[in-house]
């Protein structure tokens, strides 16, 4: 099996995965070990063909080690895929498609494609339950009107307006993980079900004075409010600074690295920021191992697209 602890630089990754055949073998070993399983019928001990593909003796279908992974049907060298995964996992604030294209010698369009394929691996776990002290807040992602020409500005876009901005709802457990979801609205009908889904009963929930939080079930949670409208930011242990810090990281990533994103792909960028936050204490080699493991799992792109359309 691959010893991921030795991958502490791009050079070490490029040196180890120095041929296409070695990359293919790494996928086979990590995915099946010595017992190749047919992805169609589940038959074990499939044999290898002379062309490097595998054949199932039960259903007689031919397949490669890439089937069902993010590499399926790719014409891009696997060595470049692996180097891209290492760069993406090791950069604390992300890497742009232009920079990725320069580093591993490909077109910007190809780099953009790789980045978005890999971002599907960042999808958040909807079974996570935050507990203890949990802070909730909303952020509004979109262009700043002051940066536009006066003739192109949209009136009434200050504060929580969604005319030109897309809201994102976030929840963070102090000292733990964060969850963030793109929303159409920030009303109680939208936010309260998310709180009920992701925050364990008995937790302390800290929010600002937004009216949408007034419906939080006081029999399940202890709701504490910090009124930012009255310049109130800390009341003893009542504050929302942790989630505000995450919003700062997300916005710096968008503005400093990517510069511009569309609402269509916003959830993918949010997922990326959440992944980086939740893995902030992990070493680069461990993040690369997790990403590699996720990349060889079966990816249901139709489900990913359905979730994005529903968001």
LOPA-444180 format. One record per residue (C-alpha): x, y, z. Coordinates in pm, whole numbers, padded with zeros to 5 digits, always signed. Example, Ala and Ser with C-alpha at 12.3 -4.5 7.8 and 13.67 -1.06 7.14 Angstrom:
BEGIN
+01230-00450+00780 +01367-00106+00714 
# end
This chain:
BEGIN
+00000+00000+00000 +00105+00359-00055 +00279+00536+00231 +00124+00883+00205 +00333+01022+00492 +00630+01063+00257 +00444+01305+00029 +00557+01632+00185 +00617+01825-00138 +00509+01837-00501 +00853+01700-00593 +00797+01387-00382 +00459+01328-00548 +00600+01377-00900 +00898+01151-00823 +00689+00864-00687 +00411+00879-00949 +00659+00910-01236 +00475+00695-01494 +00115+00647-01602 +00144+00275-01520 +00247+00349-01161 -00052+00579-01119 -00285+00311-01254 -00136+00051-01022 -00180+00287-00725 -00553+00313-00803 -00584-00067-00836 -00402-00136-00508 -00588+00130-00313 -00927+00038-00455 -00915-00343-00464 -00582-00469-00334 -00508-00812-00483 -00872-00894-00553 -01010-00689-00844 -01390-00665-00827 -01614-00610-01129 -01798-00278-01086 -02093-00412-01288 -02178-00745-01123 -01952-00755-00815 -01762-01066-00926 -01422-01110-00756 -01088-01215-00903 -01128-01047-01241 -00831-01110-01465 -00613-00854-01641 -00608-00827-02019 -00301-00773-02235 -00403-00409-02294 -00401-00334-01920 -00778-00339-01872 -00967-00601-01671 -01223-00859-01780 -01495-01015-01567 -01539-01390-01612 -01900-01367-01490 -02059-01088-01700 -01772-01073-01954 -01753-00694-01937 -01424-00513-01979 -01337-00222-01752 -01045-00014-01631 -00939+00090-01284 -01075+00440-01357 -01440+00336-01396 -01663+00494-01131 -01395+00741-01020 -01336+01107-01103 -01078+00984-01357 -01329+00789-01566 -01299+00863-01941 -01028+01122-01877 -00768+01188-02143 -00554+01386-01900 -00239+01218-01772 -00296+01065-01427 +00035+01211-01313 -00111+01558-01365 -00429+01458-01180 -00226+01341-00880 -00007+01652-00877 -00320+01869-00900 -00477+01687-00605 -00165+01744-00397 -00151+02114-00483 -00520+02164-00411 -00503+01978-00079 -00184+02147+00041 -00273+02510-00039 -00441+02662+00265 -00648+02913+00066 -00690+02725-00260 -00524+02757-00599 -00663+02927-00909 -00700+02754-01244 -00445+02995-01396 -00182+02911-01135 -00254+02537-01153 -00221+02550-01533 +00121+02717-01505 +00255+02477-01242 +00167+02147-01411 +00176+02263-01775 -00178+02253-01909 -00435+02495-02045 -00640+02709-01808 -00957+02543-01937 -00823+02197-01847 -00710+02319-01505 -01056+02467-01441 -01212+02133-01535 -00983+01943-01296 -01051+02187-01013 -01427+02148-01042 -01406+01770-01070 -01197+01760-00753 -01436+01999-00575 -01706+01732-00604 -01494+01536-00353 -01544+01813-00095 -01920+01753-00064 -02022+01793+00299 -02144+01504+00514 -02512+01557+00592 -02492+01314+00887 -02266+01542+01094 -02416+01664+01422 -02266+01973+01586 -02298+01991+01963 -02200+02193+02267 -02153+02561+02181 -02263+02621+01820 -02260+02958+01643 -02493+03033+01351 -02475+03318+01104 -02542+03414+00743 -02306+03559+00483 -02396+03725+00154 -02165+03646-00136 -02160+03864-00446 -02018+04168-00618 -01979+04490-00426 -02187+04771-00572 -01922+05032-00489 -01687+04859-00734 -01931+04901-01023 -01983+05200-01248 -02260+05420-01113 -02482+05345-01412 -02461+04970-01341 -02534+04979-00968 -02848+04818-00832 -03023+05024-00565 -03120+04874-00228 -02848+04609-00212 -02703+04701+00126 -02694+04466+00423 -02893+04145+00383 -03030+04219+00037 -03026+03924-00205 -03082+04127-00523 -02722+04082-00637 -02588+03854-00364 -02641+03490-00268 -02689+03399+00099 -02493+03121+00267 -02593+02986+00609 -02319+02859+00837 -02298+02672+01167 -01976+02608+01358 -01904+02412+01672 -01650+02601+01882 -01325+02409+01857 -01483+02173+01604 -01625+02156+01254 -01819+02397+01039 -02114+02336+00805 -02220+02589+00541 -02504+02571+00291 -02604+02797+00003 -02965+02918+00047 -03222+03104-00156 -03355+03287+00150 -03262+03349+00511 -03610+03328+00658 -03709+03100+00944 -03865+02843+00710 -03522+02797+00550 -03281+02827+00844 -03466+02651+01127 -03484+02309+00952 -03106+02330+00891 -03048+02402+01259 -03267+02104+01350 -03081+01880+01105 -02722+01964+01193 -02724+02074+01559 -02776+01817+01834 -03046+01879+02090 -02922+02024+02419 -02666+02248+02247 -02615+02618+02312 -02698+02808+01993 -02548+03157+01949 -02690+03389+01682 -02728+03757+01599 -03058+03943+01623 -03203+03827+01287 -03577+03761+01332 -03548+03426+01154 -03385+03282+01467 -03678+03372+01692 -03841+03041+01609 -03558+02828+01751 -03715+02561+01971 -03624+02661+02327 -03719+02312+02450 -03436+02162+02242 -03173+02438+02246 -03050+02717+02469 -03069+03018+02237 -02840+03312+02310 -02851+03633+02107 -02580+03892+02041 -02737+04211+01906 -02494+04345+01646 -02737+04623+01556 -02671+04777+01896 -02293+04736+01857 -02305+04437+02090 -02051+04175+01992 -01947+03996+02311 -02154+03929+02624 -01940+03709+02845 -01931+03381+02655 -02196+03491+02407 -02045+03579+02068 -02037+03470+01704 -01672+03548+01633 -01589+03188+01532 -01834+03174+01243 -01741+03532+01149 -01382+03411+01122 -01490+03136+00882 -01676+03391+00667 -01356+03595+00653 -01164+03290+00531 -01427+03213+00266 -01438+03570+00137 -01058+03603+00132 -01039+03276-00064 -01292+03403-00319 -01155+03757-00349 -00785+03677-00317 -00756+03351-00513 -01055+03313-00743 -01157+03682-00776 -01495+03598-00929 -01737+03307-00898 -02094+03253-01013 -02390+03159-00798 -02422+02836-01000 -02094+02700-00859 -02100+02881-00524 -02180+02567-00320 -01870+02395-00455 -01649+02683-00339 -01826+02683-00003 -01765+02307+00027 -01397+02366-00049 -01371+02633+00223 -01551+02404+00470 -01311+02119+00390 -01007+02340+00442 -01146+02470+00772 -01232+02123+00903 -00889+01989+00802 -00695+02293+00928 -00499+02084+01182 -00409+01807+00938 -00076+01776+00757 -00063+01821+00381 +00016+01452+00329 -00292+01350+00528 -00516+01582+00325 -00368+01435+00006 -00438+01083+00135 -00801+01171+00211 -00846+01331-00131 -00687+01034-00308 -00912+00792-00117 -01220+00997-00207 -01114+01019-00574 -01128+00642-00624 -01472+00610-00465 -01778+00588-00683 -01888+00941-00776 -02255+01001-00860 -02237+01317-01070 -02609+01316-01145 -02673+01345-00770 -02419+01628-00742 -02597+01815-01021 -02938+01758-00860 -02815+01902-00531 -02674+02209-00708 -03000+02264-00894 -03198+02236-00572 -02967+02472-00382 
# end
